[in-house]
Amino acid sequence: MKKHLQNYICIVLCLLSFEGAFSQDKYGENPELCREKLSEFYEFAKNKDYQYSYEPWLWCFENCPASSKNIYKYGLRIIEHRYNNATGAKKETESTLIDKIYEQRIKYFPDNLGKVYSDWAISLENRGASTKQIFEKLELAFNADPAQMSIKKLALYFQEVTDKNKELNTQKVFDTYDDALDAVNKKIDYHTKSKDKLDKKVADGGTLTKKENTKLKNDGINLRGLGQVEGVLDQIVGKVATCERLVPLYTKGFEAHKSDAKWLRRAASRLNAKECTDEAIFPQLVEAYVNAEPSADAYIYYATVLDKRGKKAEATSYRKKAVDLETDPYKKAGYLYKIGTTYRRSSPATAASYAKKALVHQPSMGKAYLLIASAYAASVNSCGTDEITKRMVFVAAVNKAIKAKSVDPSITSLANRYIKSYRANIPNKKMVFGSDFKSGDSYKIGCWINETVKVP
């Protein structure tokens, strides 16, 4: 018993000794002084007194760099302030120190590297660095996590990748685009679910805590920012992603990738998005995709192929199978929406029908409302009998686009473009004045839309 007690005491002392060694390592060779200096520079820096915060900060930066992330958060503010107020050789010295701060931040606190490298690139740009130096940091940021990059820097990086590879390596351009959107969409899904949960609490009569209110606000801000990414990248890739480029590219790469589900999914998705589905390579890609990865996503594209072959019943069966396979309401909504997009050209009414089904499972899916809006706009000639009744269809389209951005901040920028486009076509004052319509009256749009709107 005595021996066991001695062993236990020995183990405890060893653990305490190890903990002390770890603590000493974190706070350097003089832990007490490190804590004192940390507190000192922090008090000055948070009050923007960068002159008096410099000396204690520099001591911590050199003697206990692993002790606190504040060394790097406030260190950048301190040294950037000194850089902005320096001249000549002194300015170069401060610039070198800024880069060293980023280096040590990454060494001792290697988290959120997508943002850290992106911020470093911004800093280099502000200090007049070369395009090569900036691009190197942006590439590191993209490889770490593209969703953490600022929209401006992600666009800059993608523009550089596109310019360098659009002639000789188009696949690199599309892979970069897809990697960026995959990462961003994961972030959008996270913030959407968080926002929907908090919105539901309010709708059910609950009261949000101060922390929840802040989270709801931040979810909205993040969604608006992340939602701009696809539009920005699409503008850059638009001239490259044409059927004339895509079809030869995927035809050439098909044999080497016909068992690669990820490659096939991206290829089928891009051809569908760019309406290149009449090309011979599309059904080949889709059938290979179904074989490589029998999934809801693959079945939706396969149904499109079956439709073109006149196998309507079989196509419907695959679409139903795709939706039935999924139990997660958000993913189910996503599949219903995707089915709707395959009817965008051929049957606007069917496209809108699937979008409405998607909204049953995810009422906050803004892009489903935009699909309905575009379906309305595509049906102007069939759902109106004269100029003013045709233009009233655009009023319904505007309403749906407004609804889209009200439920989903991530598509605000895109929805605004829809709204601007459709508003340009609604009845103007002169047209209303010279007709049997009266401003503010209700008007019911017929045909498949069957919706009542207000005369503008």
FENLIN-V787904 format. One record per residue. RES is the residue in one letter. PSI is psi in radians with two decimals (* if undefined). Layout:
res=RES psi=PSI
res=RES psi=PSI
This chain:
res=M psi=-0.80
res=K psi=-0.67
res=K psi=-0.74
res=H psi=-0.69
res=L psi=-0.73
res=Q psi=-0.70
res=N psi=-0.71
res=Y psi=-0.79
res=I psi=-0.71
res=C psi=-0.74
res=I psi=-0.79
res=V psi=-0.78
res=L psi=-0.66
res=C psi=-0.73
res=L psi=-0.75
res=L psi=-0.67
res=S psi=-0.71
res=F psi=-0.76
res=E psi=-0.72
res=G psi=-0.69
res=A psi=-0.69
res=F psi=-0.80
res=S psi=-0.75
res=Q psi=-0.65
res=D psi=-0.74
res=K psi=-0.72
res=Y psi=0.21
res=G psi=-2.89
res=E psi=-0.26
res=N psi=1.35
res=P psi=-0.74
res=E psi=-0.77
res=L psi=-0.63
res=C psi=-0.84
res=R psi=-0.70
res=E psi=-0.80
res=K psi=-0.65
res=L psi=-0.85
res=S psi=-0.69
res=E psi=-0.90
res=F psi=-0.58
res=Y psi=-0.77
res=E psi=-0.75
res=F psi=-0.80
res=A psi=-0.70
res=K psi=-0.36
res=N psi=0.21
res=K psi=0.48
res=D psi=1.37
res=Y psi=-0.33
res=Q psi=-0.89
res=Y psi=-0.31
res=S psi=-0.33
res=Y psi=-0.92
res=E psi=-0.90
res=P psi=-0.60
res=W psi=-0.82
res=L psi=-0.66
res=W psi=-0.81
res=C psi=-0.74
res=F psi=-0.65
res=E psi=-0.50
res=N psi=-0.45
res=C psi=1.10
res=P psi=-0.31
res=A psi=0.07
res=S psi=-0.57
res=S psi=2.46
res=K psi=-0.34
res=N psi=-0.43
res=I psi=-0.61
res=Y psi=-0.66
res=K psi=-0.90
res=Y psi=-0.42
res=G psi=-0.71
res=L psi=-0.69
res=R psi=-0.73
res=I psi=-0.87
res=I psi=-0.57
res=E psi=-0.62
res=H psi=-0.77
res=R psi=-0.69
res=Y psi=-0.78
res=N psi=-0.39
res=N psi=0.09
res=A psi=2.88
res=T psi=2.80
res=G psi=-2.39
res=A psi=-0.55
res=K psi=-0.64
res=K psi=-0.71
res=E psi=-0.68
res=T psi=-0.78
res=E psi=-0.62
res=S psi=-0.74
res=T psi=-0.65
res=L psi=-0.62
res=I psi=-0.80
res=D psi=-0.65
res=K psi=-0.61
res=I psi=-0.80
res=Y psi=-0.75
res=E psi=-0.83
res=Q psi=-0.58
res=R psi=-0.77
res=I psi=-0.63
res=K psi=-0.81
res=Y psi=-0.39
res=F psi=1.29
res=P psi=1.01
res=D psi=2.83
res=N psi=0.73
res=L psi=-0.44
res=G psi=-0.77
res=K psi=-0.72
res=V psi=-0.86
res=Y psi=-0.62
res=S psi=-0.77
res=D psi=-0.65
res=W psi=-0.73
res=A psi=-0.71
res=I psi=-0.76
res=S psi=-0.78
res=L psi=-0.73
res=E psi=-0.76
res=N psi=-0.44
res=R psi=0.19
res=G psi=0.47
res=A psi=2.92
res=S psi=2.78
res=T psi=-0.65
res=K psi=-0.80
res=Q psi=-0.74
res=I psi=-0.79
res=F psi=-0.66
res=E psi=-0.74
res=K psi=-0.65
res=L psi=-0.62
res=E psi=-0.70
res=L psi=-0.69
res=A psi=-0.78
res=F psi=-0.75
res=N psi=-0.50
res=A psi=-0.90
res=D psi=1.73
res=P psi=-0.46
res=A psi=-0.30
res=Q psi=-0.10
res=M psi=2.63
res=S psi=2.67
res=I psi=-0.75
res=K psi=-0.76
res=K psi=-0.59
res=L psi=-0.72
res=A psi=-0.73
res=L psi=-0.78
res=Y psi=-0.81
res=F psi=-0.62
res=Q psi=-0.75
res=E psi=-0.78
res=V psi=-0.75
res=T psi=-0.82
res=D psi=-0.66
res=K psi=-0.47
res=N psi=-0.04
res=K psi=-0.41
res=E psi=-0.74
res=L psi=-0.39
res=N psi=1.18
res=T psi=-0.60
res=Q psi=-0.66
res=K psi=-0.70
res=V psi=-0.82
res=F psi=-0.64
res=D psi=-0.72
res=T psi=-0.76
res=Y psi=-0.84
res=D psi=-0.70
res=D psi=-0.71
res=A psi=-0.84
res=L psi=-0.61
res=D psi=-0.80
res=A psi=-0.77
res=V psi=-0.71
res=N psi=-0.57
res=K psi=-0.73
res=K psi=-0.73
res=I psi=-0.76
res=D psi=-0.76
res=Y psi=-0.89
res=H psi=-0.56
res=T psi=-0.83
res=K psi=-0.67
res=S psi=-0.81
res=K psi=-0.77
res=D psi=-0.68
res=K psi=-0.76
res=L psi=-0.67
res=D psi=-0.67
res=K psi=-0.67
res=K psi=-0.75
res=V psi=-0.77
res=A psi=-0.55
res=D psi=0.09
res=G psi=0.08
res=G psi=2.89
res=T psi=2.25
res=L psi=2.49
res=T psi=2.95
res=K psi=-0.72
res=K psi=-0.72
res=E psi=-0.67
res=N psi=-0.73
res=T psi=-0.73
res=K psi=-0.73
res=L psi=-0.75
res=K psi=-0.78
res=N psi=-0.62
res=D psi=-0.76
res=G psi=-0.77
res=I psi=-0.81
res=N psi=-0.70
res=L psi=-0.71
res=R psi=-0.71
res=G psi=-0.87
res=L psi=-0.59
res=G psi=-0.33
res=Q psi=-0.31
res=V psi=-0.86
res=E psi=-0.75
res=G psi=-0.73
res=V psi=-0.82
res=L psi=-0.62
res=D psi=-0.63
res=Q psi=-0.64
res=I psi=-0.77
res=V psi=-0.20
res=G psi=-0.73
res=K psi=-0.35
res=V psi=-0.70
res=A psi=1.28
res=T psi=2.78
res=C psi=-0.59
res=E psi=-0.51
res=R psi=-0.73
res=L psi=-0.79
res=V psi=-0.89
res=P psi=-0.64
res=L psi=-0.87
res=Y psi=-0.50
res=T psi=-0.76
res=K psi=-0.67
res=G psi=-0.09
res=F psi=-0.87
res=E psi=-0.70
res=A psi=-0.35
res=H psi=0.23
res=K psi=-0.11
res=S psi=0.06
res=D psi=1.72
res=A psi=-0.69
res=K psi=-0.81
res=W psi=-0.78
res=L psi=-0.71
res=R psi=-0.82
res=R psi=-0.69
res=A psi=-0.80
res=A psi=-0.72
res=S psi=-0.75
res=R psi=-0.73
res=L psi=-0.66
res=N psi=-0.78
res=A psi=-0.63
res=K psi=0.18
res=E psi=0.79
res=C psi=0.48
res=T psi=-0.19
res=D psi=-0.14
res=E psi=2.59
res=A psi=-0.51
res=I psi=-0.44
res=F psi=-0.93
res=P psi=-0.57
res=Q psi=-0.80
res=L psi=-0.80
res=V psi=-0.77
res=E psi=-0.65
res=A psi=-0.67
res=Y psi=-0.75
res=V psi=-0.69
res=N psi=-0.67
res=A psi=-0.62
res=E psi=1.46
res=P psi=1.81
res=S psi=2.94
res=A psi=-0.76
res=D psi=-0.79
res=A psi=-0.68
res=Y psi=-0.60
res=I psi=-0.80
res=Y psi=-0.63
res=Y psi=-0.64
res=A psi=-0.63
res=T psi=-0.73
res=V psi=-0.79
res=L psi=-0.66
res=D psi=-0.79
res=K psi=-0.43
res=R psi=0.05
res=G psi=0.15
res=K psi=1.21
res=K psi=-0.78
res=A psi=-0.74
res=E psi=-0.66
res=A psi=-0.77
res=T psi=-0.69
res=S psi=-0.73
res=Y psi=-0.62
res=R psi=-0.73
res=K psi=-0.71
res=K psi=-0.70
res=A psi=-0.81
res=V psi=-0.72
res=D psi=-0.47
res=L psi=-0.51
res=E psi=2.36
res=T psi=-0.45
res=D psi=2.14
res=P psi=-0.59
res=Y psi=-0.76
res=K psi=-0.65
res=K psi=-0.74
res=A psi=-0.71
res=G psi=-0.71
res=Y psi=-0.71
res=L psi=-0.71
res=Y psi=-0.77
res=K psi=-0.68
res=I psi=-0.75
res=G psi=-0.69
res=T psi=-0.48
res=T psi=-0.29
res=Y psi=0.08
res=R psi=-0.77
res=R psi=-0.80
res=S psi=-0.61
res=S psi=1.54
res=P psi=-0.64
res=A psi=-0.73
res=T psi=-0.69
res=A psi=-0.81
res=A psi=-0.63
res=S psi=-0.77
res=Y psi=-0.59
res=A psi=-0.71
res=K psi=-0.64
res=K psi=-0.66
res=A psi=-0.69
res=L psi=-0.39
res=V psi=-0.66
res=H psi=-0.48
res=Q psi=1.56
res=P psi=-0.30
res=S psi=0.25
res=M psi=1.61
res=G psi=-0.67
res=K psi=-0.40
res=A psi=-0.71
res=Y psi=-0.65
res=L psi=-0.59
res=L psi=-0.70
res=I psi=-0.76
res=A psi=-0.79
res=S psi=-0.56
res=A psi=-0.70
res=Y psi=-0.87
res=A psi=-0.61
res=A psi=-0.21
res=S psi=0.27
res=V psi=-0.85
res=N psi=-0.53
res=S psi=-0.30
res=C psi=0.17
res=G psi=2.64
res=T psi=-0.39
res=D psi=-3.07
res=E psi=-0.81
res=I psi=-0.66
res=T psi=-0.55
res=K psi=-0.72
res=R psi=-0.44
res=M psi=-0.43
res=V psi=-0.60
res=F psi=-0.49
res=V psi=-0.75
res=A psi=-0.66
res=A psi=-0.74
res=V psi=-0.78
res=N psi=-0.72
res=K psi=-0.65
res=A psi=-0.65
res=I psi=-0.74
res=K psi=-0.66
res=A psi=-0.87
res=K psi=-0.35
res=S psi=-0.53
res=V psi=-0.32
res=D psi=1.66
res=P psi=-0.39
res=S psi=-0.35
res=I psi=0.35
res=T psi=-0.87
res=S psi=-0.79
res=L psi=-0.75
res=A psi=-0.67
res=N psi=-0.61
res=R psi=-0.70
res=Y psi=-0.84
res=I psi=-0.81
res=K psi=-0.75
res=S psi=-0.83
res=Y psi=-0.62
res=R psi=-0.50
res=A psi=-0.26
res=N psi=-0.03
res=I psi=2.80
res=P psi=2.31
res=N psi=3.08
res=K psi=-0.77
res=K psi=-0.72
res=M psi=-0.74
res=V psi=-0.75
res=F psi=-0.62
res=G psi=0.28
res=S psi=-3.08
res=D psi=-0.02
res=F psi=2.71
res=K psi=2.31
res=S psi=2.28
res=G psi=-0.27
res=D psi=2.76
res=S psi=2.53
res=Y psi=2.27
res=K psi=2.09
res=I psi=2.31
res=G psi=-2.53
res=C psi=-2.53
res=W psi=-0.33
res=I psi=-0.87
res=N psi=0.93
res=E psi=2.51
res=T psi=2.31
res=V psi=2.95
res=K psi=2.43
res=V psi=2.21
res=P psi=*
